[in-house]
Every structure is written in structure tokens, then in C-alpha cells.
Amino acid sequence: MKVYILEDEVAILKYILSLVVDIPYLQVVGYADAITKAYPEIMAQQPDLILADIQLKDGTSFELLQRLNLPHTQLIFITAYSQYAIKALNLGALGYIVKPIDEREFTQAIDRCYQKRNSHVFEEAQIQVALDQLQTIHPPKRLALKTFHFTQIVCIADIVYCQSDKGYTTFYLLNGDKLMVSKVLKEYEDLLIPAHFIRCHQSYLVNTAFISKYYKEGYLELTDQTTIPVSERKKELILSYIQSIS
């Protein structure tokens, strides 16, 4: 089986490669940490299996998979989180592995894919099945944010944007309140992206409902006139989002 790996953390990529090399029926045909690199390589290689981290350097693997047309490719997500959306994908040959990766769990997941492919009952369009399932899962409507003095429950729809700084994340709310929690932004990313948030910068996660303008100089203007920077590697993602609603 030809396998392609999507992973943006070098140490984890090296570990996955070390596990794959011990499985005789697997052949690594490529790996990438970004959509721009992965898309042409996957289309050229037509892998039998994709091992996909969710968050890549210039977007998410969901965005990449929506662009691909690989009806016979199997898919396993590898993520740091075990939220409902990931568990919903664990059907048939589809699966999820929660980081840190357990070697036995990894091998068993790969073996299930291999056995299903060789049994001649491989279901077509499995990537599309995963994406369809993701679309039918509704993200939670509220989020509990633990500050230094209290835990506040907020409506996700009322979060305008999140800003990360030195291991802390500040949530800016529609009513003007600010809540600081002692967690990094990545702790909330997989949860909020399905709720229509977009990572436009290493330090910012923005609710797309409040995006008003995009300036080609590299920043967003929100409905309250707040300006949010867009990093160079996220410009393509922002432009893709704008095109999707135009």
C-alpha cells in the first residue's frame, strides 16, 4: 500500500516514519506539512492510504481533502485531540489515532485498512464519507473558559476572535469582555474550526462571522473595526475562504 503522510510537527513525522518502515506492506510515497506541497504530490502519487494530521501550516487537512478526488484512498486521522468530530470519522477503514501515538494502536489501524483493501469489500469514496460525516456533526454551542479566578461559560457564536501570547489565550467577546486562559491557542483550534473559525495567523483565530474586509497588505478588518494580521503563509487560506463565499 502506498501511503502519504500529512504532519506539520517534525518530531511526530519522524516517529510515524519509524513506525511505517517496520510494516512491510507499506511504501511511503511522500509527506508534507502544508496543503500547497501536498496537493500536487498526492494527485501525482494516488496513494492507497493517507495519514492526516488535522492542522497543517497553511490550513487544515479537511480543506485539502475537499479538493482531492481519490475514491479508492483510505484515510486515518492523527490528532492531538479526541473531540466528537474526530470520533465520528472512526467508521470502517476510516479511523483516528490520538497523539501521543501508541505503536500498537497505530499498527492495528493500519492493519484494518490493509485487511479491508485485500478483502475486496473496500467501500469507494471513503474520504467523501468522512467529509460528509464531519458536515453533519454540529459543533458545541458553548465553551467553558477557566480564568485565574472563575470559569465562565460562553456562547461560541459570541467569540469574535482569540489571541495567543506567551502560553496564554485571550478570548474577545461580542459584548466587549475579554477572558484570558492559561492555554495555548492550539488547544482550542480543532474545536473552533468546525464552528466557522479560521486561523489567519500563528497568534490569531477569528470567527468568520465577524470578518468584514480583507486588505491585500495582509490584514483583516472585523465588524467592530478591529484589525487582525494575516501571516504570509495564511494568505492563500484567507483568499480561498473569501472565494468560497463570493
C-alpha atoms as one frame of an Amber mdcrd trajectory, in Angstrom:
protein
   0.000   0.000   0.000   1.260   3.443  -0.929   0.977   5.845   1.999   1.177
   9.638   2.145   1.666  11.491   5.455   0.313  14.926   6.397   2.072  16.193
   9.528   3.488  19.611  10.455   5.467  18.573  13.531   8.910  17.257  12.585
   9.359  15.028  15.631   5.986  13.334  15.125   6.635  12.902  11.399   9.923
  11.163  12.161   8.179   8.874  14.642   5.451   7.968  12.139   8.098   7.206
   9.527   9.897   4.959  12.003   6.666   3.013  12.566   5.811   2.773   8.886
   9.224   1.405   7.927   8.565  -1.655  10.122   5.347  -2.519   8.246   6.436
  -4.484   5.165   3.380  -3.848   3.010   3.599  -0.041   3.315   5.537   2.239
   0.994   5.855   5.943   1.823   5.384   7.926  -1.373   5.545  11.355   0.205
   4.882  13.615   3.145   4.109  17.275   3.639   3.382  19.879   6.284   1.327
  22.158   4.028  -1.544  21.988   1.532   0.437  23.713  -1.202   3.050  20.961
  -1.184   0.723  18.042  -0.521  -1.941  18.623  -3.158   0.153  18.139  -6.327
   2.131  15.276  -4.788  -0.976  13.362  -3.698  -2.625  13.847  -7.081   0.506
  12.538  -8.792   1.115   9.580  -6.462  -2.517   8.461  -5.925  -1.773   6.888
  -2.515  -3.796   3.981  -1.123  -3.726   5.481   2.380  -3.366   8.984   3.803
  -2.296   9.532   7.404  -3.540  13.028   8.168  -2.907  15.417  10.999  -5.736
  17.958  11.053  -3.846  21.229  11.375  -1.243  21.935   8.693   0.921  25.005
   8.210  -1.377  26.690   5.692  -4.767  25.274   6.600  -6.422  22.034   7.646
  -6.357  18.572   6.108 -10.147  18.854   5.693  -9.608  21.720   3.254  -7.091
  19.644   1.323  -9.277  16.542   1.232 -12.194  18.536  -0.124 -10.055  19.400
  -3.154  -8.929  15.844  -3.842 -10.774  13.277  -5.944  -9.441   9.934  -4.727
 -12.355   7.497  -4.428 -10.174   4.487  -3.544  -7.986   6.164  -0.939  -8.378
   5.224   2.713  -7.872   7.772   5.453  -6.748   7.792   9.075  -6.669  11.000
  11.099  -3.854  11.515  13.590  -4.578  14.353  16.012  -3.734  15.710  19.435
  -7.420  15.833  20.328 -10.221  13.307  20.689 -13.271  15.534  20.232 -16.548
  14.263  18.864 -15.759  15.289  15.275 -12.738  13.045  15.125 -14.529  10.122
  16.730 -17.324  10.442  14.181 -14.824   9.539  11.475 -13.928   6.225  13.073
 -16.063   4.063  10.793 -14.957   1.139   8.609 -11.434   1.626   7.325 -11.552
   5.228   8.484 -10.065   5.792  11.903  -8.445   8.210  14.284  -5.337   7.978
  16.407  -4.898  10.378  19.298  -1.427  11.773  19.979   0.836  10.734  21.592
   0.771   7.862  19.123   0.577   4.413  20.637   2.561   1.984  18.468   0.140
  -0.901  18.950  -2.906   1.253  18.152  -1.152   2.634  15.083  -0.278  -0.815
  13.774  -3.790  -2.118  14.370  -5.351   0.812  12.499  -3.026   0.291   9.540
  -3.734  -3.448   9.558  -7.507  -2.829   9.435  -7.030  -0.728   6.321  -4.823
  -3.361   4.729  -7.199  -6.214   5.503 -10.205  -4.317   4.225  -8.476  -3.408
   0.966  -7.422  -7.011   0.360 -10.856  -8.412   1.202 -12.308  -6.812  -1.951
 -15.076  -5.125   0.013 -13.381  -1.748   0.030 -16.031   0.958   0.015 -15.500
   3.703  -2.536 -15.362   7.398  -1.784 -14.265   6.919   1.825 -12.731  10.371
   2.036 -16.029  11.895   0.925 -17.818   9.785   3.533 -15.566  11.270   6.196
 -16.173  14.786   4.991 -19.930  14.245   4.807 -19.927  12.952   8.368 -17.966
  15.967   9.507 -20.515  18.297   7.940 -23.401  16.556   9.724 -21.802  16.904
  13.149 -22.822  20.125  14.864 -20.063  21.782  16.907 -20.877  22.557  20.548
 -22.666  25.845  21.092 -20.915  26.769  24.336 -17.410  26.660  25.727 -16.194
  26.695  29.336 -13.258  29.069  29.785 -11.273  28.751  33.000  -9.637  32.030
  34.012  -7.488  32.659  37.075 -10.480  33.392  39.304 -13.502  31.687  37.757
 -14.809  29.523  34.927 -17.127  31.294  32.521 -19.384  29.558  30.031 -19.626
  31.494  26.775 -21.559  31.011  23.563 -19.114  30.136  20.793 -21.097  32.367
  18.435 -20.245  35.318  20.730 -16.471  34.789  20.450 -15.191  37.395  17.977
 -11.571  36.240  17.954  -8.875  34.618  20.065  -5.340  35.882  20.517  -2.444
  33.823  21.823   0.566  35.279  23.632   3.294  33.565  25.667   1.294  30.452
  26.535  -1.957  32.297  27.227  -5.027  32.809  25.047  -7.351  35.809  25.300
 -10.932  35.457  24.074 -12.530  38.667  22.804 -16.318  38.526  23.122 -19.118
  40.277  21.273 -20.149  42.244  24.388 -16.648  43.675  24.745 -15.473  41.350
  27.522 -12.022  39.743  27.429 -11.220  36.409  29.050  -7.657  35.156  29.449
  -6.972  31.439  29.937  -3.690  29.685  30.580  -3.789  27.501  27.483  -2.236
  27.930  24.064  -4.385  28.664  21.029  -3.858  25.212  19.536  -5.773  23.737
  22.483  -8.957  25.265  21.016  -8.216  25.129  17.301  -9.663  21.727  16.391
 -12.788  22.564  18.391 -13.410  26.028  16.931 -12.511  25.493  13.263 -15.645
  23.341  12.669 -17.586  26.235  14.272 -16.505  28.514  11.404 -13.330  29.947
  12.868 -10.253  30.428  10.724  -6.558  30.525  11.696  -5.221  33.590   9.897
  -2.026  33.939  11.891   0.033  31.955  14.373  -1.391  34.117  17.161  -4.985
  34.610  15.967  -8.103  32.507  15.461 -11.026  34.521  14.053 -14.774  33.896
  13.907 -15.553  34.243  10.197 -18.981  35.690  11.042 -17.239  38.887  12.149
 -14.872  39.321   9.188 -15.774  42.486   7.286 -12.830  43.186   4.963  -9.551
  41.692   3.791  -6.752  44.067   2.819  -4.119  42.850   0.375  -1.459  44.394
   2.598  -2.101  41.410   4.856  -4.746  42.063   7.480  -8.441  41.554   8.223
 -10.886  44.173   9.420 -13.671  42.904  11.671 -17.173  44.294  12.011 -16.091
  46.294  15.094 -13.162  47.813  13.120 -10.592  45.660  14.903  -7.708  44.780
  12.584  -6.163  41.299  12.666  -2.881  40.425  10.909  -2.767  37.710   8.252
   0.551  35.897   8.034   2.158  35.351   4.652   1.608  31.594   4.739  -2.095
  32.050   5.627  -2.952  34.458   2.791  -3.895  31.630   0.443  -6.213  30.171
   3.066  -7.934  33.534   3.598  -8.321  34.096  -0.134  -9.782  30.594  -0.525
 -12.308  31.369   2.201 -13.297  34.639   0.517 -13.705  32.892  -2.843 -15.921
  30.260  -1.224 -18.468  32.900  -0.183 -18.265  35.118  -3.251
